[in-house]
Amino acid sequence: MRRRKVDWEDEKRKTEKARMRGLHMTFIAFLMAAFWMLGMKQLHKDWPVGSALLVMGSLIAGTLILFYVIGKSKK
């Protein structure tokens, strides 16, 4: 039985689409976490949120660098 011919352009398009979907989900998750932290700050006024936002900012920056490096290595 013969294998069907692989359309590499279609595979590349599907991979890029899945990568962008993952990027969108990552940003949505970061936004949800940031809104949750801000909501907790409103409920608990004495809760320090500055350090938590600094950690979130560092995670976002690290994730952006990771996506940038992975994107550069694919080309």
N, C-alpha and C positions, 0 to 999 in steps of 0.2 A: 504494500500500500504506500502510495506516495504522500509525502508531506505537502501541505498546501504552502504556497509561496507567501513569505512574510512581507508585508508592506511596511518598510522601515519608517517611512514618513508618517504613516498612521500611528505606529508605535511611539514615535518621538512626540507626536501631538498629544497622545493619550498620557504619556509620562509627564509632559509639561502641564497638562490640565490637572493631573493628580497632585503635582508639586504645588501649583497655585492654590488648589483647594486646601492642602495642608497648611500653606502659609496663611490663608484666610482664617482657618480654624485656630491657628496659633495666636493670631492677633485678637480674635474674638475672645479666646480664653484669657489672654492678658487683660483685655478691657473689662471682662467680667470680674476678674480678681481685683482690679483697681477699684471698680465701683463697689464691690463688696467691702473693701478696706475703708473706702470713704463713708459708706453707710454705717459701718461699725464705729467709725469716729463720731458720727452724728449721734449714735445711741449711747456711746460711752465716751464722754468728753475728756476723761482723764487718760484714755488710751493713747500712747505715743504713736503717731502714724508716720512721722518723718523718716525713721529708720526703715520702716516697712516699704515706704515708697522708694527709698534709695535702693533697697534690695530689688524691688520690682524693676526699677530703671536699669539696674545692672543686668538683670536677667533678659530684659528686652534688648539691650545693647548687645549682649552676648549672642542672643538668638539671631539678631540681624547680621552680625559678623559671620556667624555660622552659615546662614543662608547665602551670604555674599561669597564666601569661600567655596561653598559647594557649587554655586552657580558658575563661578569662574573656572573651576576644575572640569565642569561638564563641557565647556566650549573648546 
